[in-house]
């Protein structure tokens, strides 16, 4: 089993090697989020079936794109929020008002993305 956090390669990789390494780092990030973040798992478990439903809906390609984009945006923002939380925790486990503020704002961003998704889905499906 590979370490939870990938080890970075030497700086200066170019071309195809750089693309392969970037892909590995991304997979490591997905894996870390799945293992360490319950919210990410819950959102994936909710969003994947919803996106499968989208393929069956009789909506325009633009509407399908909006449904997909709004759902994926939730996951993107959750990943960014998790990275903020990990960085804050890495700096210090001590409670500090700025640390709390950073984590709260990340959480607020996730909430707004969920509200956006809900709004888009309701506008298109209903």
C-alpha positions as CSV (number, residue, x, y, z in Angstrom):
1,X,0.0,0.0,0.0
2,X,1.3,3.4,-0.9
3,X,1.7,6.1,1.7
4,X,-1.4,8.3,2.2
5,X,0.5,11.4,1.1
6,X,2.5,11.0,-2.1
7,X,6.2,11.8,-2.2
8,X,6.9,14.4,-4.8
9,X,9.3,13.7,-7.7
10,X,12.3,15.8,-8.6
11,X,11.6,19.3,-9.8
12,X,11.9,19.9,-13.5
13,X,10.0,16.9,-14.8
14,X,8.7,17.7,-18.3
15,X,6.5,16.3,-20.9
16,X,4.8,12.9,-20.5
17,X,6.6,12.2,-17.2
18,X,5.1,15.4,-15.7
19,X,1.6,14.4,-16.8
20,X,1.9,10.9,-15.4
21,X,3.2,12.3,-12.1
22,X,0.5,14.9,-11.9
23,X,-2.1,12.2,-12.5
24,X,-0.6,10.1,-9.6
25,X,-0.7,13.1,-7.3
26,X,-4.3,13.7,-8.2
27,X,-5.2,10.1,-7.5
28,X,-3.4,10.3,-4.2
29,X,-5.5,13.4,-3.4
30,X,-8.7,11.6,-4.2
31,X,-7.6,8.6,-2.1
32,X,-6.7,10.8,0.8
33,X,-10.0,12.7,0.7
34,X,-11.9,9.4,0.5
35,X,-10.0,7.9,3.5
36,X,-9.8,10.9,5.7
37,X,-12.9,13.0,4.9
38,X,-16.3,11.7,5.8
39,X,-18.0,14.7,4.2
40,X,-16.3,13.9,0.9
41,X,-17.4,10.3,1.0
42,X,-21.0,11.4,1.8
43,X,-21.1,13.8,-1.0
44,X,-19.6,11.3,-3.5
45,X,-22.2,8.7,-2.4
46,X,-25.0,11.2,-3.0
47,X,-23.7,12.9,-6.1
48,X,-22.6,9.8,-8.2
49,X,-26.1,8.3,-8.3
50,X,-27.5,11.8,-9.0
51,X,-25.2,12.2,-12.0
52,X,-26.2,8.7,-13.3
53,X,-29.8,9.9,-13.1
54,X,-28.9,13.0,-15.2
55,X,-28.0,10.6,-18.1
56,X,-31.6,9.4,-18.1
57,X,-33.3,12.8,-17.9
58,X,-34.9,14.3,-21.0
59,X,-33.1,17.7,-20.8
60,X,-31.0,19.7,-23.2
61,X,-27.2,19.2,-23.4
62,X,-26.8,22.6,-21.8
63,X,-29.0,21.6,-18.9
64,X,-27.2,18.3,-18.4
65,X,-23.9,20.3,-18.4
66,X,-25.3,22.6,-15.7
67,X,-26.4,19.7,-13.6
68,X,-23.0,18.0,-13.9
69,X,-21.1,21.2,-13.3
70,X,-23.0,22.1,-10.2
71,X,-22.6,18.7,-8.7
72,X,-18.9,18.5,-9.5
73,X,-18.4,22.0,-8.1
74,X,-19.5,20.7,-4.7
75,X,-16.8,18.0,-4.8
76,X,-14.2,20.5,-6.0
77,X,-15.0,22.9,-3.2
78,X,-15.0,20.1,-0.6
79,X,-11.5,19.1,-1.7
80,X,-10.3,22.7,-1.4
81,X,-11.9,23.0,2.0
82,X,-10.2,19.7,3.1
83,X,-6.9,21.0,2.0
84,X,-7.4,24.3,3.9
85,X,-8.3,22.2,7.0
86,X,-5.2,20.0,6.6
87,X,-2.9,23.0,6.2
88,X,-4.3,24.7,9.3
89,X,-4.0,21.5,11.3
90,X,-0.4,21.1,10.0
91,X,0.5,24.5,11.2
92,X,-0.9,24.0,14.7
93,X,-3.4,22.0,16.6
94,X,-3.8,24.8,19.0
95,X,-7.1,26.8,18.8
96,X,-6.5,30.1,17.2
97,X,-9.3,32.5,16.0
98,X,-7.7,32.8,12.6
99,X,-7.5,29.1,12.2
100,X,-11.2,28.8,13.2
101,X,-12.0,31.5,10.7
102,X,-10.2,29.8,7.9
103,X,-12.0,26.5,8.6
104,X,-15.4,28.2,9.0
105,X,-15.0,30.0,5.7
106,X,-14.1,26.8,3.9
107,X,-17.2,25.2,5.4
108,X,-19.3,28.2,4.3
109,X,-18.0,27.7,0.7
110,X,-19.1,24.1,0.7
111,X,-22.5,25.1,2.0
112,X,-22.9,27.7,-0.8
113,X,-21.9,25.2,-3.4
114,X,-24.5,22.8,-2.1
115,X,-27.1,25.6,-2.2
116,X,-26.1,26.4,-5.7
117,X,-26.4,22.7,-6.7
118,X,-29.8,22.4,-5.2
119,X,-31.0,25.6,-6.9
120,X,-29.7,24.5,-10.3
121,X,-31.2,21.0,-10.0
122,X,-34.6,22.4,-8.8
123,X,-34.7,24.9,-11.7
124,X,-34.0,22.3,-14.3
125,X,-35.8,19.3,-13.0
126,X,-39.0,20.9,-11.6
